[in-house]
Amino acid sequence: KLGVENNSHVITSKVKMWKDLLWKIKVKICYFIHELINEIAYLFIYYGEILLILTLRVSTAYNNLLSIDNKFVTRLLQILSSNRAELCCHKLIDCLLETYKLYDNNDDDNSSDNSSFEIYRALTKHMSPPDPLELSNKSKMLTVDNGSNNETFLSIEELISYEEKNVLDLLDIILKVAPAMLGNDGIKKSKTTGDTKISRKAREKVLDYYEQILWGEVGNFLEHIILWWASSPLSARSPHSSQHLREWITQFIPTAEIPPMVLSALTNLADALGVHVALTSWDQHFRLALVASKSTFNLETGKLFCNVLQDLVMLCNQCEVTPDWIMGAPLEELPLVEQIPVLHRLDHSIHTTRLWAASETKKIANNWNVDVFFMITHSDIVNCLSQLNSLRFTDHTTEIEKGGLGVHVQETPNECVKGLASICRTISLANLQMIFPENSYWRRIASQLPDKPSSYVDKYLDRILTPVLVATDDHIISNMILQIMCESWLDHIYINKIKFSQYGACQLLCDFGYIETWLMNCSVMSQTMRKKMMKNEVLRRCEGVGRLLLRCPGEQIKMIDKSKRIKAANSPTSEKNELMPAEMYVPNQEQWLELRAIKKKNLFASSLCCGKF
């Protein structure tokens, strides 16, 4: 009994081992058959129905081997579509070329346009250079196929009909060789002849499925062939070539009767070309602008940044002339895949432009090269804003707004001017430190009043104010610079605690008064500018400081200056303010009175001490 049990156990183990081994062999055979079917299933188009019959018989054996459903048609259609997609791409481009030739011949204006040449090159350079081995293989296939692959399609409808014929031939052969693959619902008997045939519903379902997957694959392949896989791909040329082709496709789609499945492929191509143009064109323009921005005082940098924004605005606007945008489709149905990258780059470019302008103007202002400074703030930034003003968004929904894009650029000139004001104060104080007379100059005592300004005044005004007046006619900025100069002048005096004798105070008052004379004689400003600058209150404040230094201790300041002409009751407020003594424009009057030097001897008339100079 023990021996019988051992033999039974050995037999069971061997049976299990052989079952496992046979199962592995079966799986390997099935895998081999599966790969074989994938490789030969579509070749019947080139080698005839004999190869298809062989494929169907192998497929039937495969299904029986795995005991699965006999419906293998779906898999055959997938294999056929994946292998026919690239060829259909080339044939579709041929159809577009034929259509473009008709379009170009009917439009005389486009015959001289460079865009026509670009489109023609884009459409005719899609085929790779012929390979001798491929030519020999193709010649063999064409011999078997009776030249079917040499078909030239003059229209997209012919191309679709040709692909439908391939599927119908496939169904006819399946009906003869392996009808079980079509299922009971796909086959019916003829009432007249009694022969079996494919039902109309099954045929339409198969054709619809094949067209969907085929032209979906064509849409995926088409952009790669035109942009990357061709012998002269568009990606190797200027972005304008892709842009011209995209524009033509966008114009072609609404005017032609295109089947829906092909329409989606062309729309995908147009979107892909748009994204490619946005990426490459922005890279090209932005790289040039960024490299130029690394060198200071480069007058071309502003123009290059303006070109970046102009190109992006143009691309963004062109996204909104597609049929979906024009028809006013809801936002969630719009093809935003092309516009979103453009808007991202536009936002980034705007911030970069602002940062460049702020940094560059700061460097330029430190050298007081105000001519270039105002070229950036008054020319380059204004040109950039004009480009952003051209940006348009179709009013499909309130969710799309352009409000925030230009805000940063609009604020840039003000930021730059604030930086200029800060630097102006530093430069003014630095110049005064070098050219302002020594303390002894202001403590001098003389028997005659000074009749001309000090020599440093002309130098000070010519170095700081003249370049600004030459560079800009903006009275607000010019008045701001004048105010900063005068305030720095007063700050220099007060910070250094310069003491003034009566003669020195008269000299300072004469220096301050010369500013108005200098403005009157300045030939680089207009009369309107001159009038507005003459009304700058800082001039009255400087005069007030000079008069305070001439006053006697404890002397009261009269609230109305009788030396001024009385204005009418209806005079403007600015004119009425001229009646107020200049000293009243000076804050902290007591601090300025401390700068009077201790008098040793009064050499002037008493009227001078009373502030009637």
Stockholm file with secondary structure:
# STOCKHOLM 1.0

chainA/1-613         KLGVENNSHVITSKVKMWKDLLWKIKVKICYFIHELINEIAYLFIYYGEILLILTLRVSTAYNNLLSIDNKFVTRLLQILSSNRAELCCHKLIDCLLETYKLYDNNDDDNSSDNSSFEIYRALTKHMSPPDPLELSNKSKMLTVDNGSNNETFLSIEELISYEEKNVLDLLDIILKVAPAMLGNDGIKKSKTTGDTKISRKAREKVLDYYEQILWGEVGNFLEHIILWWASSPLSARSPHSSQHLREWITQFIPTAEIPPMVLSALTNLADALGVHVALTSWDQHFRLALVASKSTFNLETGKLFCNVLQDLVMLCNQCEVTPDWIMGAPLEELPLVEQIPVLHRLDHSIHTTRLWAASETKKIANNWNVDVFFMITHSDIVNCLSQLNSLRFTDHTTEIEKGGLGVHVQETPNECVKGLASICRTISLANLQMIFPENSYWRRIASQLPDKPSSYVDKYLDRILTPVLVATDDHIISNMILQIMCESWLDHIYINKIKFSQYGACQLLCDFGYIETWLMNCSVMSQTMRKKMMKNEVLRRCEGVGRLLLRCPGEQIKMIDKSKRIKAANSPTSEKNELMPAEMYVPNQEQWLELRAIKKKNLFASSLCCGKF
#=GR chainA/1-613 SS CHHHHHHHHHHHHHHHHHHHHHHHHHHHHHHHHHHHHHHHGGGHHHHCHHHHHHHHHHHHHHHHHHTCCSCCHHHHHHHHHHHHHHHHHHHHHHHHHHHHHHHHHHCTGGGGCHHHHHHHHHHHSCSCCCCHHHHHHHHHHHHHHTTGGGCCCSSHHHHHHHHHHHHHHHHHHHHHHCGGGGTTTTEEECTTTCCEEECHHHHHHHHHHHHHHHHHHHHHHHHHIIIIISSSCGGGSCHHHHHHHHHHHHHHHHHSCCCHHHHHHHHHHHHHHHHHHHHHHHHHHHHHHHHHHTSTTCTTHHHHHHHHHHHHHHHHHHGGGSHHHHTTCCGGGSCTTTHHHHHHHHHHHHHHHHHHHHHHHHHHHHTTCHHHHHHIIIIIHHHHHHHHHTCCCCCSCTTCCCTTTSHHHHHHHHHHHHHHHHHHHHHHHHHHHHHSCCHHHHTCCCSSCCCSCCHHHHHHHHHHHHHHHHHCCCHHHHHHHHHHHHHHHHHHHHHTTCCBCHHHHHHHHHHHHHHHHHHHHCSSSCHHHHHHHHTCHHHHHHHHHHHHTTSCTTCCCCSSCTTSCCCCTTSCHHHHGGGSCGGGGCSSHHHHHTTBCCCSCCCSCHHHHTTCC
#=GC SS_cons         CHHHHHHHHHHHHHHHHHHHHHHHHHHHHHHHHHHHHHHHGGGHHHHCHHHHHHHHHHHHHHHHHHTCCSCCHHHHHHHHHHHHHHHHHHHHHHHHHHHHHHHHHHCTGGGGCHHHHHHHHHHHSCSCCCCHHHHHHHHHHHHHHTTGGGCCCSSHHHHHHHHHHHHHHHHHHHHHHCGGGGTTTTEEECTTTCCEEECHHHHHHHHHHHHHHHHHHHHHHHHHIIIIISSSCGGGSCHHHHHHHHHHHHHHHHHSCCCHHHHHHHHHHHHHHHHHHHHHHHHHHHHHHHHHHTSTTCTTHHHHHHHHHHHHHHHHHHGGGSHHHHTTCCGGGSCTTTHHHHHHHHHHHHHHHHHHHHHHHHHHHHTTCHHHHHHIIIIIHHHHHHHHHTCCCCCSCTTCCCTTTSHHHHHHHHHHHHHHHHHHHHHHHHHHHHHSCCHHHHTCCCSSCCCSCCHHHHHHHHHHHHHHHHHCCCHHHHHHHHHHHHHHHHHHHHHTTCCBCHHHHHHHHHHHHHHHHHHHHCSSSCHHHHHHHHTCHHHHHHHHHHHHTTSCTTCCCCSSCTTSCCCCTTSCHHHHGGGSCGGGGCSSHHHHHTTBCCCSCCCSCHHHHTTCC
//
